[in-house]
Amino acid sequence: MNSFCPRSMDQELRDKNNGTEIEEFEESDCKPQDDEFSRKIPHWRSQLTVRGLVASIIIGTIYTVIALKLSLAVGITPNLNVSAALVSYVFIKGWTKLLDKVSFNSTPFTKQENTLIQTCVVSCYGLVSSGGFGSFVLGLSKKIYELAGVDTPGNSRGSYKDPGIGWMTGFVFTTSFIGLLSLVPLRKIMIIDYKLPYPTGIATAVLINGFHTPKADKTSKYDLLILTDPFVSLQFNGYLSRV
């Protein structure tokens, strides 16, 4: 079935004045012919890769240490979503280039896999704040209970809990799945129904889309330099202040 491409009123008036007929186009002619739009989204199983899992564990561990240190030193956990997407891209790109040098063919690195790795990294360091590792969990131990004073008002006898591996594992799973279950209805109400903008998600999506372009390698190197320069400077200044 034929359909009309959108035309402005001025163009329609000019066509009528010139006595020309409005040309009909096929529906496919109205769509952009760019390969980016015609590319299909990979199946979710192809997005789960071994290299993605390894990258998520390594980068997630590094970001967890950084977030935990900032939480203990400053008392806040910063938003590292954008930087996680950048580091994930650089890590996998370096991985694929290294395999290409040894003549080992690897699967293409897609933006969906990049998003998956970034999401796993954010989930890892997000446990620092949601799990309370930089705040209230440390205050549950018996040592903090004794340092605060057994006879201190409000410090009830036996009101302490030494977090063990089993207890902490159940606690982390509980807090994570409660957040996941509450996220589904909130997403439907705020993003789908009300179409509220999500600045962090939009910025991360734009950044990941920009990475997977022909000029992405030069751009990612420049972005990585901007990201690491303040971090290295802060670490160097911290070292000088201790000396």
C-alpha positions, 0 to 999 in steps of 0.5 A: 500500500502506497503512502505519502512522505511528509510535505510542507504546506509551502511545497504543496502550494507550489506544486498546485500553482505549477500544475504539477501532481504530488508524487507518491512514494513507497513506504520504504522511500520515506525511511532513511537509507542509512545502514545504521537504521537498517541494522537489526538489534542482536539477540540478547543471547549474543550480547552475553559473551565471555569477554563481556563477563570478564570485563565486567568483573575486572572493571566492576572490581576497580570501580567498587574499590574507587567508590568504597574509598570515596564513600569512606573518605568523603561520605558520598558515592559519585555517579560513574555511569558515563565513565564506566561506558568509556572504560568498557569501550576502551577495554573491549576495543583493546581486547579485540585489537590484541586478538587481531594481532595474533590472527584470532578472529573475534566477534564484533563489539556492538553497542548492546554489549557495551551497554551490558558491560556498563550496566554490570559495572554500575551494578557492582559499584552501586552495592557500595551505597545500596549495601551500606558498605561505606556507611551503616554496615561498619557501624553494626560490628561489635568493635564499633559498639564498644568504641561508642561506649556500652553505657552510651544512651541509645546504645542498647546491650547486644545491639550489634551484628558482626557481618559474616559472609553468609549474612552479607550475601543474603543481605546484598541479594535482598537489597538488590532484588528489592531494588530490581522489583521496584524499578519495573513499575517505576520505569513504566510510570516515569519513563513510558507513561510520563516520558520523563527525561533521564539525564544520566541514561540519555548521556550514557546512551549518546556517548555509547552511540558515539563510540560505535562510529568510524571516528570513535577510536580517536574520540575515545582516546581523547575522552579517556585522556580527559577522564584519567588526567584529573584522577592521576592528578588527585592521586599525585597530590595525595601522595605529595601531601603524605610525604 
